[in-house]
Amino acid sequence: MPKRFSTARGREFGDAVRAALSATGMTAREICEKIDWDPGKLSDLMNGKGGCSEVDLAVLLGFCRTPPEEREHILEVFRQTDEKDWWQRHGTTQPILPRTFLEHLFKAKEFVSWCPLVVPGLVQLPDYMRAVCLASASFPQDAIDQAVVARTAMQEVFRQRLACTFLIHEAVLLAPVGGADTMRAQLHHLLQMSVRPYIDIRMVPLSVGAHPGAAGTFELMRFDRIEPVVFLDTEKANLIVERKDSVKGYEKVVEALDRLALDAEESRRRISELAI
C-alpha cells in the first residue's frame, strides 16, 4: 500500500530521492516514461510526500542504479517515515557527520543550542573538535582528521546568516579542553562570533545552581514552512523529536534558560575575563 508522510524523515527521504534521480542524468519526465510511472507519483517522492510502496521504490532505485549503501539508507528511511520521535542508532561508532541533522540545519531559519557539557559544535575551532574526538571512548581515532574537516565545513551555514542562539553553561568555558592554549583560542573565537548580528551567545552562570537544562544538551531548529524539530545526541544514537507537545517542552526549557542566562553583553564580558 502506498505510504504518505510529512515528518523530518519524509524531508530527508525526498532529498535522497532527488539525489538518486539526479545521478542518472535524466529528467523526471524521462524516468517516468522509462518505468511507466505517473509524473505526479514521482513528484510526490521528490518532495518527501511519499505516495508509493516499498516495492515501487526499490524498482525506482534499481533503475537509477543507486549504490547499495545509499539504496539501503533510502529504503530504511522510507520504512520509518510515518513515525515521529525518531531514534537513529549510530552502531559501534559515532558518525563522521550526522546526515539528518545537517540536512535540517541548512533549511532552518532559526537554530537554538543548549550546551552544558562542551562548546556547541557550530562554534568549535578545529583544535577543540579534535580534542573532543580524542577524548571519546568510541570515536574511531583514524577518522578524527576526516571528522574535523567535515564538521568545520558544516559551519558554512553561517554564510546563510542563520539566526543562532547558543546557551552555554559557564562550566563548559572553564574546562581546559585541549589544553590552556586551545581553550584560550576557543574563547576568543566565541567572542569573535558573538559580534555577528545574527549570533547570540549567552552564558548560564554557575551561580544559578540547579537549572532547567540539567537533562542535557539539545538543539532546536525552526523553519519557514514546517514544524520545529529538536535533536538530542547520545553516545550510540540520536533522537529527532517532532511531536508538538514534546517540542513545546524543549521550548519551555529554552525560555527558562533565557531568563537565567546573562545577557549578550555581560556574557561577552565574562568570556573575555576567562580568555585572559
N, C-alpha and C positions, 0 to 999 in steps of 0.2 A: 504494500500500500504506500502511495506517495506520502512523504513527510513534509511538513511546512513548519518553519520556525523563525524566531526573531531575536534569539539570545546572542550573547557575546560569541558563542561558538558558531552561530549562524553567520556572523560577520567574518570570523576567521575563515570559515568554510568558503564563503563567497570569494574572498581574496585568493585563497589557494586554487579554487577552480579557475578563476580568471588567469592566474599564472600558468596553469596547466594548458589552457587553451592557447594562450599567447605563444607558448613554446612550439606549437605546431606551425606557426607562420600563416595560419589560415584565418579567415574571418569567421565570426559566429554563424553567419548565414551559410557559408561553405561547409562548415562542420555539420550543421543541421541537415543539409542536403545529403551529405555522405552517410549519415547514420539514421536518416529518416526521422528526425525529431521536429516537433513544432518549435519555432523560434522563441515563443513565449516561455516554453518549458526551460530552455537553455538560459534565457534571460533571468528567470527566477533563480536558477542556480548561481549565476554570476553575481546576483545581487544579494546572495545569502538568504533567500526566502524559501529554499527547499523546493518541493514540488516534484520529487521523483523517488523511485525506490532505490535500495542499495544495489540491486542488480543493474538498473539503468546507469547508475553512477559508475559501477565497475566497467560497464561497456564503454562509457564515455572516456574514462581514464585509459582503458586499453587502446582505444582508437588514438588518443593523444600520445601514446607511448610514454606515459608518465613514469619516471623512475620508481622502482619498487618501494624504496623508503618513503618517498613523498606520497605515493599511492596509498600506502598503509596509513600514513598520517591523515590524509584526507578522509579515508573511509572510517577511521577511528573517530575523528571529529564529527562526521556525519551521524554515526551511531548514537552520539550523545547530545545532539543539537537541541533536542526538545527538553532538556533538563536545565534547571538553574542551580546556582551554587555548585560550581564545577571544580572537583578535585583533579589536578594534574599531577601525576606521580613522576618524579624525576628518575627513578630507577636507582642504580647503585651510586651515581654521582650527580651533582647539580649540573644543569645545562650551561653551556658557554654563554648563551644569551636566551632569556625566556621569550619565546616566539610570540605567544598570545599577548603578553604584556607589551612588547614592542609594537605590535600592530595596533593596539588600542592607544598607546601613547601618542603616536603620530597622527591620530584622528581626534585627540582630546582638545577641548577648548580651555580646560582648567585642570590642574594637577595639584593635589594636596598630599603631602607626605608627613607621616609622624614616625620619627626615629628615636627610640630610647636606647639603642644599642651601638649603632655606628653612624657615621656621616651618611646622609642619603646618597645612593648610587649616582644620581644625576649630577651631583656636585662634588663627586670624589675626584681627586687627582690620580693619575696612573700609579704613582708610588704608594698611595694609600690603598688603592684597589689591590695592588699586588700583595701588600701586607695582609689584607683581609683574606685573600685567597690562600696565602701561605699558612695562615693560622687555622684554616679549615681542616677538620679531621677527615673529610671525604672528597674535597675538590681535587681532581687529578693534577698533580704537580707539573706534568709535562704539557698541560693545557693552559697554564696561567698566563703566559705571554699572549696567547690567542684570545683569552678571555679579556685581558686588559685592552687590547686593540678593539675588540668588538664592543665592549661596554663604553669605551671612550667615544666610539662612533655614535653610540646611542644619544650622546649629548648634542648631536646635530639638531635635535628637536628644538633647541633654543633659537635656532635660526628662524623658526616659525613664531618666535616671541610668545611661546606658550605661557599663559598665566600660571605661575607656580607659587605655592606656599610650602615652605619647609619648616615644620615644627620639630625642633631638635632639643633633646634633653641636655642639660648642662654637663651631665656625667660623660656624655659622648665626647664633648670638647675637652675634657680633662684627661681622657685616656690617651697615652702616647703611642698610638697605633703607628707602627713602622719606625719608631724612634722619635726623638725630640725634633730633629730637623724636618722629617717628613710631616710630623704633626703641625709644626710651625708653618710650613708651606701650605698645608691644608687649611689652616685657619685664615691665612692671608687670602687664599683663594675664595673662601666663603665671604670675606669682606668685599672682594672684588665683584663677586657675583651679586651681592646684596644691593649694589648701587644700580643695577639694571632695573628699569621701571616696572618690568613685568615679573620680577622675582622678589618674593618676600621671605626673608629668613628670620625666624623668631625662636628665641631660646626659652625653654621652660626651666626656670632655676631650680637648683637642688633644694632651696629653702621652702618650696611648696610642699615637700614631703610626699605623702600619698597623693596620687593624681588619677584622673580618669583614663589615662593611656597606659595603665600598668599591664594590660593584657598583651601588649606587644606592638610591633611595627605593622603598619598598613599603608597602602596608597589608595587614594580616592580619585577617580577620574570622572569629569563631567564632559558632556558632549553637546553638540548643537541639536541633533535630531533623535538621539537615543537616550535611554535612561542611564543614570550614573552606575559605575561599576567600582567595586573595591577589590584590591589584590592583597592577599596575605601570603607571604613566603615563609616556608619552613625548611628544615634540613633536607627532607626527602620528597617534598611535594609543595605545591601551592594551591590556594583556594581562590577561585574567582566568584565573588559574591554579587548576585544580581537581584535577588528578591527585594522588593521595595522596603519592606519592614526591616530587613537586615541592614540594608544600605542606610536607612534612616538612623539606625542605631549608631553607625560609624559617624554619620554627620553630626550627631549629638556629641560624640566624643571630640570631634574637631572643634565644635562650638565651645565646649567646656575648656579644652586646652587653649583655645584662643584667648579666653578670659584670664587664664593663669599665666600665659607667656608674657615675657617682656615685649614692649613694642619694638618696631623695627630699629629705631634709633638707639634705644637702650641696649638692644641685642648686639648691634654693631659695636657699641662702646665696650660691652662685656667681652666680646670676642677679641677686640683689639687688645684688651688687658691680658687675655690669655695667650695672645700671639707674641708677646714681648719675650 
